[in-house]
Amino acid sequence: MESKRKRMIVTTTPSVEGQQVVEYLGVVSGEAVMGANMFKDIFAGIRDIVGGRSGAYEEELRRAKDIALQEMQDNARGMGANAVLSVDLDYETVGANGSMLMVSASGTAVRLA
């Protein structure tokens, strides 16, 4: 399905060099909340004790980021945008004992010339 979508410029900068913003369409966002399962928690805890990186959590964070960015882009497309500027990513833990990972992506949907 990705191949059917027109490529959208997504950037943390407030402008795109060499391109003019012709219309500001508004703020768009996307969120992803992912539960970290018990086995990942156990292995991450062991890894924290012995040192090193937690690959399971890193993968879950990457997946949540991708989902949040895709949702933000889908919302921007729905407004007629072809770019999202000034994108900000926020990472949080939520739920009892921080058992869930949340990533939110927000930015300004625009139409570039």
Secondary structure, DSSP 8 states (H G I E B T S, - for coil): -GGGS---EE-SSSSBTTB-EEEEEEEEEEEEEEE--HHHHHHHHHHHHH-S--HHHHHHHHHHHHHHHHHHHHHHHHTT-SEEEEEEEEEEEESGGG-EEEEEEEEEEEEE-
